[in-house]
Amino acid sequence: MRATLILPAIILAPVVASAQTKTDTRSWSGSIGISTVALPTYMGSNRYRVKAFPIFALEFNERFYIGGAQGGTGAGAGGYLVRNSAFTWAAEISGAPEREESYGDGLAGMGRRGAATFLGNNISYSLGPVTAGARVALGLGDEGSTAAVNLETKHRYGRRWMAGVSTGATVANSRNMNYDFGVSTDQAIRRQALIDEGDSRLYGHDGRTYAPKGGLKHMQATGSLGFLLTHHTTLLAFASGSRLGHEAAESPLTRQRNGVVAGMGIAYGF
């Protein structure tokens, strides 16, 4: 699970799958449910919102999946090129939603940012309860590309409890950094006009252009807890914290360098 990213509740789906105990070899398996999540209104925002998100994951023959993207960029679909008890290699397509100016004061004058589509390649290697992973996500438009590494561990406690912790970091090229944190000349002119009019949403230095360089985008750490209410029903909770890299933190759009995402939900696995 990644902090401050869109559709965090959908990313809970793999946690549900890990908590379920398989009882047969049916071709189709998955999880459905609902969760409530508190999260920043956009990456770098100091304003939070609480929303209900669906939990959904569907898998065919342990080879193809739809629901939460393995790469953590939101909803997606893909397939495993290699999958065994120790090593997985998956290719997928995933999306990121549009960003509205109304999401926070720091976005005043920015207008609407369009949605994004990414092609991802994800690998992971497990040794006992510890899994190390790496992923690359290539944007199909102006959203740029990212690469990330992560390390996680999960453990079952008795028959009903499961806990996990993870940590990781994401780097991005300049196009992706601009997609989330950049300010163009036209946007800077609109923002400066709002400042000149006394708009209280913006600070005095917010009316400048900003073209961040590529580099560290953010680091994050997450803790999750699952409890099997029944053989198929899981109660979930998680909390995740992140810290933006220097280039992202220096953006005129950023109001808070550190972010927290937390939520809980219930899901049925089949």
N, C-alpha and C positions, 0 to 999 in steps of 0.2 A: 504494500500500500504506500502511496506517495502522498506527502502533505501538499496542500494548497493546489492540488490539481483538480480538474473538473471530474464530475461524477465519481466521487470517492466511494459512494455506497456500492456502485457496480463493481468496484475493485475488491469489495468484500467477498465477492462470489468465490474466488479461489480459497478463501479461508473456510467457507462453508464446505466446499468440496473436500478439504483436508480433514474436516471434523467428521465427515460421514464415513460410515463403515460399509463397504460394498458387500452385498449379500447375494448377487448373481452376476451373470455375464451378459446382461442386456446390451444391445447396441447403443441405445440412447440413455443418457444420464444427465443430470443437471440439478439446479437449485433455483428456487423462486422465493421471493420474500419482499419485505419492506424494511426500511431503516429511516432513522432521523439523524441528520448530520448537521453540526455547527461548523462553518467554514468561512474563510475570508471571501468577500464578494468578488475579488479578483486577485491574482498573484501580486503581492506587495501592498494590498489594501489594509487599512487599519479598521475597517468596518466589517462586521460579521453578520451572517444570516443563518437561520435555522431552516432547513428544508427537508422534505421527505423525498427519498430516492428509492427506486426499485433495486432489488437484488435479483440478478438474472444471469444464469449461465446454462448453456446447453452444449452437450458434447456427443459426438457420434463416433462410436467404435474406438474411443480413446485416441482418435486421430484428428478430427476436425472440431472446432469450437466456435461459439458465438456468445457474446456477452461482454465480460470485462477483458480488456486487452492485456495480454501477458506482459507487454512493455509498460503498462501503467499509464498510458496516455488517454484513458477513458474507455468508451465502448468500442468493441472491435470484433473481428472475426479472423480466423486463421486456421492453420494446420500444423501438426508436428511432422517435421521431416525425419527426426530421430527422437525416440522416446523409450527409455528404459529406466530401471530403478536408480541409476546414477546420473545419466546424462540426458538432457533434452535440448532439442534445436527446433525452434518454431519460426514460421514466417506468417505475417499478419497484416491486415489493413485496419487502421483505427482512425478515429476522428476527434476533433476538439470543437466545441461550440463557439458561436460568435460572442463577442464582448460588447455590451452596450455602454454608452457614456454614463448612464444612470447608475451604474454599479458602484460608483464611489466618487467622492469629491476630487480625488487626484486625476480622474479621467475627464474633467470638465474641458470642453472644447475639442476633445479627441474624436468625436463621432463614433460610428459603429465600426468595429473590427469584424471582418468576416470569419466564417468557420474555416477549419483546416482539416486536411487529410494527410495521414502519414502511412508509409510502408515501413514495417518493422521487421527486424531480424533479432531473435532473442535466443541466448544459450544459457544453460545453467548446469552446474555439477554439484551433486550431493555426496557428502561423506558423513554417514551417520545422520544425526539430527541437524547438521549444518549444510546450508546450500549457498553457493556463490553463483552470482549471475552477472551477465553483461548484455547490453542491448544497444541497438542503433535504430533510430527512427528518422526516415528521410521524408521530408515534406514534399508534396506534389505541387505546391504553389509557392507563394512568397513567405511561407511559414518557416523555412529553413530546416535544419536538421539538428538532432541531439544524439548524444551517446551517454550511457550511464552504467555504473557498476553498483552492485548491492550484495549484502551479506545478511543472511537470516537464519534463524534457528527456531524450531517448533518442538514442543514436547507434550505428550499426552500424560495426564495425571489421573490415574484410575480409569474408569470406564466413561466418565462424563466430561472431564475438564480437558481443555487444550489451551496452551498459552504459546505466544510467539513474540519474538523481538526481531527487528531488522534495522539496518542502517545502510546508507548509500549516498552517492553523489551523482549529479548530472552536469555535463558540460554541453555547450551549444555553440554553433557557429554564429557569425555576426547577424545573419539573416533571421535566425530564430530569436536571438536576443532583441533585435529590432521589432520583431513581431509582437513580443510581449512588453518590451520596455522602451522602444524607440519613439521619438517625437519628430515628425517631418516638419519642413519649413512652413507649409500651409497650416498644419496643426498648431505650431508655435505662434503663428500670427493670430490665429483665433483665440488662443489662450492668453496672449498678451493683451488683446482687446478686452477680454473679460477682466483681466487684472486692472487695466486702466479704468474700467467702469466700476471698480470697487467690488468685484465678485469675491465673496468671503471664502469660497471653496478653494481658491488657489493662493499659493504663497508668492512673494515677490519675484523669486527666481524661477518660477514654473513656466514662464513664457519663453523658454529657450528651446532650440533644437537639441536633439540628443540622439546620437548614433553609437550605441554601445558596441564594444569589440566582443569577439568571441572569447569564451573561457568558461570558468565555473559559473553555472547558473544557480544551483542551490544544492544544499546538503540536507539530509533528513534522517530522522530516527522514528520508529513506530513500535508500539506495543499493542498486542491484540489478545483477546480472551474469548474462548468459546465454551459454551455449556450445552451438552446434549439433553434437551428436555425429554425427548423420546428418541427412538432409534433413527428417525428421519428428520426431526425438528431441532434446530440449533439456535440458541440465543447468543448473540454476538455483541462485543463491545471493542472499541479501539480508540487510541489517541495517537496522534502523530505531530511532531514538531519539525519545522524546517528553518533554514537560515539562507537568505539570498547571498550570492557572491557579490563581489565589489561592484562590478559593472551594473548589475541589476539593482543593487542598493542605491547607486548614485543617480538613478533615473528620476526625472521630475514627476513620474507617475507613482513612484514608490512612497508610501506613507509609513510603512512598517517593515523592517528587514526580517524580523522573526514572525513566523506564522504557525498557527495551531489548527488542526482539524481533528474533531472528535465526534464519535457517534455510537449508536447502538441499534440493533435490529434483530429481526427474527426471520429465519428462512427454513424452507422445507426442501430436503434433498431427496431425489428419486433416481 
